[in-house]
Amino acid sequence: GHHLAQRRQRTAQFPAHLSIWTQQQDLHRRRIVGGGFTARGTPYRGLGHCRIPDAGVRDNPQFMTDSIPTAEPGPAPKFETLALDAKLLRAVADSGYTSMTPIQAKAIPIVLDGRDVMGAAQTGTGKTAAFTLPLLQRMLAHESASMSPARHPVRALVLTPTRELADQVAKSVQTYAKHTQLRSTVVFGGIDMKPQTAELKRGIEVLVATPGRLLDHIEARNCVLNQVEYVVLDEADRMLDIGFLPDLQRILSYLPKQRQTLLFSATFSPEIKRLAQSYLQDPVTVEVARPNATASTVEQHFYRIDEDDKRRAVRQVLRERELSQAIVFVNSKLGAARLARSFERDGLKTAALHGDKSQDERLKSLDAFKRGDVELLVATDVAARGLDIADLPAVFNFDVPFNAEDYVHRIGRTGRAGASGLAITLVDREDGRLVVEIEKLLKKKLDLEAFELEDDRPRRRPRRDAEDDERRPRRDDDERPTRRDDEAPRMRVSTGRAAQDPIFDQPYEAAAESAASSARMSPSAPEAPALRPPGGNVRVKRKVAALLGGGRG
């Protein structure tokens, strides 16, 4: 009877036209790899990410297995359907959110279940709330109103690559935890450590940090991480790109071995997958879109244009599209500063954002841009990750990024949360190789369009030729206007030949003839007495100017 039940179950799971060997192989993969759902909806536990390679099963979407099955198109699920506390639901409602994004709908239940997650989603799809809400829900069991720092140890650690992203994540955590007793803070470089140390000593449950500054606090023994239960690596690929892998390894060595690790990013490179194999245990891969994909709501254009005309092209697009604000990305800090000054001379309110600026200057520039006081924000890739600027209409790639994955993050600053956006990339002759790398990443051919520039430069008044002067009619003397009596006489500049100077006009003559010529020119001048040649012992007294003491007896 037991074998008969198994046979009936296999018959219900597989179509009749599949061979017995194919059925057995597919059932073996489901049992060993797991992580998916059977045709009857029974969940399988396992590695969590698997795609069946057999042709007969792969071509039939009913029998595909994956860690997260593709949901049927329909209305977005509500936050009320999740097993979240009323305090968190109230904070979500206060923020104005009612429906979940795809990454939130798929990742939050898995995080609540205690599984490690690798989340791949486009920028602007709500990855921050996808890990913040379930972690806060799990930490509510340790919620305490006590003022003792011992009652508030660090239980969740969120690592980000940039200061701006760390500050934004910390604000999201504070927003969702405002109705609870859970504490949170953020630490990053560029500012004084003393206020951060005071916050850490006070006791916090959620710590958002950049790797470098967190290591400074660990070495100063300002924080203890031996009770961390949850670790989030946000934008992990960017942390590897800027050389944070040794810092990540040092930080993770201070943490307990038994922990829940979440890795979220818009792109998954081979290096990220190797990192996940080292530090994630049996992870579930959540993909709401094809990896390294761009948002469909962003209108993308690649224009072929010379380097010297890029600034004019940006001004022309802003004028034609009537764009109120935009971010202009460049590849170097020096280029960002120079381009910002150039746009300022053009009459645009511009701010620069790059690594050479202090953290206070960077935050002030961002706040001014969010308030609308600044029209253009010229930035390096420090602003390409995680910045959430509401209703940003356009993004300009003044320089094609050296790293193709940075293109996805740059244009992800616009078209967020389902809104429409515009992404303009200006390509010159030397950017061909970089465009090819972007095509390989996006797996599609990019159309390079020709940009027609308007001649908006001020024109100079053309110079008159000699022929035009001859054709121009001259007025006679009687046609000249007469000066009134009450008018002051005008100064007339003589255009004639200067007065003759007989000495200046006289040709060069020898020294012997100079005395005779001067005598002829001034016959009335008395003759000077002849000087006697000095003797052998007599020195000729040299004439000295009276100002220097000469002329005295």
C-alpha positions in Angstrom: 0.0 0.0 0.0 2.8 2.4 0.7 4.4 1.8 -2.7 1.0 2.2 -4.3 0.5 5.6 -2.6 3.9 6.8 -3.8 3.0 5.7 -7.4 -0.3 7.6 -7.3 1.5 10.7 -6.0 4.1 10.5 -8.8 1.3 10.1 -11.3 -0.4 13.2 -10.1 2.8 15.2 -10.1 4.1 14.3 -13.6 2.4 14.2 -17.0 1.9 10.8 -18.7 4.1 11.6 -21.7 7.3 11.9 -19.5 9.5 8.8 -19.2 9.9 7.0 -15.9 13.6 7.9 -15.8 12.8 11.6 -16.3 10.2 11.5 -13.5 12.6 9.8 -11.1 15.4 12.3 -11.9 13.2 15.2 -11.3 11.8 13.8 -8.1 15.4 13.2 -6.9 16.4 16.8 -7.7 13.4 18.1 -5.7 14.3 15.9 -2.7 18.0 16.7 -2.7 18.1 20.3 -3.8 14.6 21.4 -2.6 13.6 24.9 -1.7 10.6 24.8 -4.1 7.0 23.8 -4.2 5.5 20.6 -5.6 2.5 20.6 -7.9 0.3 20.1 -4.8 1.9 23.0 -3.0 4.0 21.0 -0.5 7.1 23.1 0.4 10.6 21.5 0.1 13.5 22.7 2.2 17.0 22.6 0.8 19.6 24.9 -0.8 16.7 27.1 -1.9 17.6 27.9 -5.5 17.2 25.4 -8.3 16.0 25.2 -11.9 15.2 21.9 -13.5 17.3 21.3 -16.6 15.3 18.5 -18.1 13.6 19.7 -21.3 10.3 18.1 -20.6 9.9 19.6 -17.2 11.6 22.9 -18.0 9.2 23.6 -20.9 6.2 22.9 -18.7 5.8 25.9 -16.3 3.5 23.8 -14.1 6.5 21.7 -12.9 9.2 24.3 -12.5 10.7 24.5 -9.0 12.4 27.5 -7.5 13.0 29.0 -4.1 10.3 31.6 -4.7 7.6 30.7 -7.3 6.6 33.4 -9.6 3.4 35.0 -8.4 0.4 35.4 -10.7 -0.2 38.9 -11.9 -2.8 40.6 -9.7 -3.2 43.2 -7.1 -0.2 43.9 -4.9 -0.5 42.2 -1.5 -1.1 44.4 1.6 1.1 44.7 4.6 -1.8 43.6 6.8 -1.5 40.1 5.4 2.0 39.7 7.0 2.6 38.4 10.5 3.8 41.8 11.7 3.1 43.4 15.0 0.5 46.2 15.2 3.3 48.7 16.2 5.1 48.1 12.9 2.0 48.1 10.8 1.1 51.5 12.3 4.5 52.9 11.5 4.1 51.6 7.9 0.7 53.2 7.6 2.1 56.5 9.0 4.7 56.4 6.2 2.0 56.2 3.6 2.6 52.6 2.4 -0.3 50.1 2.0 0.9 47.6 -0.6 4.1 45.7 -0.8 6.6 45.7 -3.6 7.5 42.3 -5.2 10.8 42.1 -3.3 9.0 42.9 0.0 6.2 40.4 -0.6 8.8 37.6 -1.3 11.6 38.4 1.1 9.7 39.3 4.3 8.1 35.9 4.9 11.4 34.1 4.4 13.3 36.5 6.8 10.5 36.0 9.3 11.0 32.2 9.0 14.7 32.7 10.0 16.3 31.8 6.6 19.4 33.4 5.1 18.5 35.4 2.0 20.2 36.6 -1.2 17.9 39.3 -2.6 18.4 40.6 -6.1 16.1 43.5 -7.0 16.3 46.7 -9.0 17.1 49.9 -7.2 14.1 51.8 -5.9 12.0 48.7 -5.2 12.0 48.8 -1.4 14.9 46.6 -0.4 15.4 48.5 2.8 11.9 47.8 4.2 12.3 44.2 2.9 14.9 43.5 5.6 14.1 46.2 8.2 10.5 45.1 9.0 11.1 41.4 9.5 14.2 42.0 11.6 12.3 44.5 13.9 9.6 41.9 14.2 12.0 39.2 15.3 13.7 41.6 17.8 10.5 42.6 19.5 10.9 39.6 21.7 13.9 41.4 23.3 12.1 44.8 23.6 12.8 46.5 26.9 11.9 49.9 28.4 14.9 49.7 30.8 17.4 52.5 30.6 20.3 50.2 31.3 22.7 49.7 28.4 23.0 46.0 29.3 19.3 45.6 28.3 20.0 47.0 24.8 22.9 45.1 23.2 23.6 45.2 19.5 21.4 42.5 18.0 21.2 43.6 14.3 24.1 44.9 12.2 23.6 46.6 8.8 26.7 47.3 6.7 26.5 49.8 3.8 29.2 51.0 1.4 28.6 54.7 1.6 27.8 57.3 4.3 24.7 58.6 2.4 23.2 55.1 2.2 24.0 54.4 5.8 22.2 57.6 6.9 19.2 56.8 4.7 18.9 53.2 6.1 19.2 54.5 9.6 16.3 56.9 9.0 14.2 54.1 7.7 14.9 52.0 10.7 14.0 54.8 13.0 10.8 55.4 11.1 9.6 51.8 11.3 10.6 51.4 15.0 9.3 54.7 16.3 6.4 53.0 18.1 8.6 50.4 19.8 11.3 50.5 22.5 14.0 49.3 20.1 16.9 51.7 19.7 19.1 52.3 16.6 21.9 54.5 15.5 24.3 55.0 12.6 28.1 55.4 12.5 30.1 56.5 9.5 33.3 58.4 8.8 33.9 62.0 8.1 32.5 63.3 11.4 33.6 63.3 15.1 33.5 59.9 16.9 32.5 61.3 20.3 28.8 61.7 19.6 28.7 58.2 18.0 30.6 56.8 21.0 28.0 58.3 23.4 25.2 56.6 21.4 26.9 53.3 21.4 27.5 53.4 25.2 23.9 54.2 25.8 22.9 50.9 24.2 21.2 50.2 20.9 19.7 47.1 19.2 20.2 48.1 15.5 23.5 49.4 14.3 23.9 50.8 10.8 27.5 51.4 9.8 30.1 51.7 7.1 32.9 49.2 7.5 35.8 51.6 8.1 34.2 53.6 10.9 32.8 50.4 12.5 36.3 49.0 12.7 37.5 52.2 14.4 34.8 51.8 17.1 35.7 48.1 17.5 39.4 48.9 18.0 38.4 51.6 20.5 36.2 49.1 22.3 33.1 51.3 22.0 30.8 48.5 20.9 30.5 44.8 21.5 29.2 42.5 18.8 29.1 39.2 20.6 25.3 39.2 20.8 24.6 40.0 17.1 21.9 37.7 15.7 21.2 39.4 12.4 23.6 40.7 9.8 22.6 42.6 6.6 25.0 43.4 3.8 23.4 46.1 1.7 24.8 46.8 -1.7 27.5 44.2 -1.1 28.8 44.4 -4.7 29.7 48.0 -4.2 31.5 47.2 -1.0 33.7 44.7 -2.9 34.2 47.2 -5.7 35.7 49.8 -3.4 37.9 47.4 -1.6 35.9 46.6 1.6 36.4 42.8 1.4 39.2 42.7 4.0 37.2 45.0 6.3 34.1 42.8 5.9 36.1 39.7 6.7 37.5 41.3 9.9 34.0 42.5 11.0 32.4 39.1 10.4 35.1 37.4 12.4 33.9 39.3 15.5 30.3 38.1 15.1 28.8 34.8 16.5 28.8 31.9 14.1 25.1 31.2 14.6 23.4 34.2 13.0 21.0 35.1 10.2 22.7 36.8 7.3 20.9 38.7 4.6 22.6 40.0 1.4 20.7 42.5 -0.8 21.9 44.1 -3.9 20.7 45.2 -7.3 23.4 43.2 -9.1 25.0 39.8 -8.4 28.5 39.3 -9.6 30.6 36.1 -9.3 32.4 37.7 -6.4 29.2 38.2 -4.6 28.2 34.6 -5.1 31.5 33.4 -3.7 31.0 35.7 -0.7 27.6 34.3 -0.1 29.0 30.7 -0.2 31.5 31.7 2.5 29.2 33.5 4.9 25.6 32.5 4.2 24.1 29.2 5.4 21.7 27.5 3.0 20.5 30.8 1.5 17.3 31.3 -0.4 17.7 33.4 -3.5 15.0 35.9 -4.1 14.9 37.5 -7.6 12.0 39.7 -8.6 13.7 40.6 -11.9 16.5 39.5 -14.1 19.8 40.3 -12.4 21.6 43.4 -13.6 18.3 44.6 -15.2 17.2 48.2 -15.3 13.8 49.5 -14.4 11.2 49.5 -17.2 9.9 52.9 -16.1 13.1 54.6 -17.0 13.4 56.0 -20.5 17.1 55.5 -21.6 18.9 57.3 -24.4 22.6 57.1 -25.5 23.7 60.1 -27.5 27.0 60.3 -29.5 28.5 63.7 -28.9 31.9 65.3 -28.5 33.4 65.9 -25.1 33.4 69.7 -25.6 29.7 69.8 -26.4 28.4 67.7 -23.5 27.7 70.7 -21.2 25.7 72.4 -24.0 23.8 69.1 -24.5 22.8 68.9 -20.8 21.5 72.5 -20.9 19.6 71.8 -24.1 17.9 68.7 -22.7 17.0 70.5 -19.5 15.4 73.3 -21.5 13.6 71.1 -24.0 12.2 68.6 -21.5 11.5 71.4 -18.9 13.3 69.4 -16.2 13.3 71.1 -12.8 16.1 68.9 -11.3 18.6 66.3 -12.3 21.7 64.5 -11.2 24.8 64.6 -13.4 27.2 61.7 -12.8 30.9 62.0 -13.6 33.8 59.6 -13.0 36.3 61.8 -11.0 36.1 64.1 -8.0 38.1 66.8 -9.8 35.8 66.6 -12.8 32.7 67.0 -10.5 34.1 70.1 -8.9 35.0 71.7 -12.3 31.7 70.8 -14.0 29.7 72.2 -11.0 31.6 75.5 -11.3 30.9 75.6 -15.1 27.2 75.1 -14.6 27.2 77.8 -12.0 28.6 80.2 -14.6 25.9 79.1 -17.0 23.3 80.4 -14.5 22.2 77.0 -13.0 22.0 76.4 -9.2 24.5 73.6 -8.8 26.0 71.6 -6.0 28.9 69.1 -6.1 28.9 65.8 -4.2 32.1 63.8 -4.1 34.5 62.1 -1.7 36.8 65.1 -1.1 34.0 67.0 0.6 33.4 66.6 4.3 30.4 64.7 5.5 28.8 67.9 6.7 29.1 69.5 3.2 27.8 66.4 1.6 24.7 66.3 3.8 24.0 70.0 3.3 24.3 69.5 -0.5 21.9 66.6 -0.4 19.4 68.4 1.8 19.5 71.5 -0.5 18.8 69.2 -3.5 15.9 67.4 -1.8 14.4 70.8 -0.8 14.6 72.0 -4.4 17.0 74.8 -3.7 19.5 73.2 -6.1 18.7 72.4 -9.7 21.7 70.2 -10.6 23.7 67.8 -8.4 27.0 66.9 -10.0 28.2 63.8 -8.3 30.5 60.9 -8.5 29.4 57.3 -7.9 29.3 58.0 -4.2 25.7 59.1 -4.8 24.8 56.2 -7.1 23.9 53.8 -4.4 20.8 53.9 -2.2 20.0 57.6 -2.4 16.2 57.9 -2.4 15.2 61.3 -3.8 11.4 61.5 -4.4 10.2 62.4 -7.9 13.7 62.9 -9.4 12.9 63.4 -13.1 16.2 62.8 -14.8 19.7 61.4 -14.5 22.6 62.4 -16.8 25.7 60.2 -17.3 28.1 63.0 -18.3 30.8 60.3 -18.2 30.1 56.7 -19.1 30.9 54.7 -15.9 34.0 52.6 -15.8 32.1 49.8 -14.1 29.1 48.6 -16.1 27.2 47.7 -13.0 27.4 51.3 -11.8 25.2 52.2 -14.8 22.3 50.2 -13.3 22.7 52.0 -10.0 23.1 55.5 -11.5 19.9 55.4 -13.5 18.2 53.7 -10.5 18.1 57.2 -8.9 15.2 58.1 -11.2 12.0 56.2 -11.9 11.7 54.9 -8.3 8.6 53.3 -6.8 7.0 52.9 -10.2 7.4 56.5 -11.3 8.6 57.4 -14.8 12.2 58.7 -15.3 14.7 59.8 -17.9 18.3 58.6 -18.2 20.6 60.3 -20.7 24.1 58.9 -21.4 26.6 61.1 -23.3 29.1 59.0 -25.3 32.2 60.4 -27.0 34.7 58.6 -29.3 36.7 57.1 -26.4 33.7 55.4 -24.7 33.1 52.6 -27.1 34.6 49.9 -25.0 32.6 51.0 -21.9 29.4 51.0 -23.9 30.1 47.4 -25.0 30.5 46.4 -21.4 27.1 47.9 -20.6 25.6 45.9 -23.5 27.1 42.7 -22.2 25.7 43.4 -18.7 22.2 44.3 -20.0 22.3 41.6 -22.7 20.9 43.9 -25.3 22.1 46.1 -28.1 22.2 49.8 -27.3 21.2 52.3 -30.0 23.7 55.3 -30.2 21.7 58.3 -31.4 23.1 61.5 -32.9 22.4 64.6 -30.8 21.6 67.8 -32.7 22.9 70.8 -30.9 21.2 74.1 -31.1 23.4 77.1 -31.6 22.7 78.9 -28.4 26.1 80.6 -28.1 26.2 84.4 -28.4 27.1 85.6 -31.9 29.8 88.2 -32.5 29.1 91.2 -34.7 30.7 90.5 -38.1 33.6 92.8 -39.1 33.1 95.1 -42.0 35.3 94.5 -45.0 37.0 97.3 -47.0 34.6 96.7 -49.8 31.7 97.4 -47.5 33.3 100.7 -46.4 33.6 101.7 -50.0 30.0 100.8 -50.7 28.8 102.8 -47.7 27.7 106.3 -48.8 29.7 109.1 -47.3 28.0 112.3 -46.1 29.2 115.7 -47.5 30.3 118.5 -45.3 27.0 120.3 -45.7 25.2 117.2 -44.4 27.0 117.1 -41.2 24.9 118.1 -38.2 25.7 121.5 -36.7 26.6 121.8 -33.0 24.1 123.7 -30.9 25.3 126.6 -28.8 24.4 124.8 -25.5 26.4 121.7 -26.5 29.9 121.2 -25.1 32.6 121.0 -27.8 33.7 117.4 -28.4 37.4 116.4 -28.3 38.6 115.7 -31.8 41.3 113.2 -32.3 43.8 114.1 -35.0 44.3 111.4 -37.6 46.9 113.3 -39.5 50.7 112.9 -39.5 52.6 113.9 -36.4 54.7 117.1 -36.4 58.1 116.8 -38.1 61.2 116.5 -35.9 64.4 117.4 -37.7 66.6 115.5 -35.4 64.4 112.4 -35.5 64.0 112.5 -39.2 67.7 113.1 -39.9 69.5 110.1 -41.3 72.4 108.5 -39.5 75.8 110.2 -39.8 79.2 109.3 -38.7 80.7 110.7 -35.5 83.1 113.0 -37.4 80.2 114.7 -39.1 77.9 114.9 -36.1 79.5 118.1 -34.8 79.2 119.8 -38.2 75.7 118.7 -38.7 74.6 120.0 -35.3 76.4 123.3 -36.0 74.4 123.6 -39.2 71.1 122.9 -37.5 71.8 125.5 -34.7 74.0 128.2 -36.2 73.3 130.7 -33.4 74.8 128.4 -30.7 78.2 129.6 -29.5 81.2 127.4 -30.2 82.5 125.4 -27.3 86.2 125.9 -26.4 88.4 123.1 -27.7 89.6 120.7 -24.9 93.3 120.2 -24.5 94.4 116.6 -24.5 95.4 115.7 -20.9 98.9 115.0 -20.0 100.3 111.7 -18.9 99.9 112.4 -15.1 96.7 114.4 -15.3 93.4 112.5 -14.9 90.3 113.8 -16.6 87.7 114.6 -13.9 84.6 112.6 -14.6 81.4 114.6 -14.6 79.0 113.7 -11.8 75.4 114.7 -11.6 74.5 117.5 -9.2 72.1 115.2 -7.4 74.9 112.9 -6.5 77.2 115.6 -5.2 78.6 117.0 -8.4 79.1 120.7 -9.2 80.6 121.5 -5.9 83.9 123.4 -5.8 
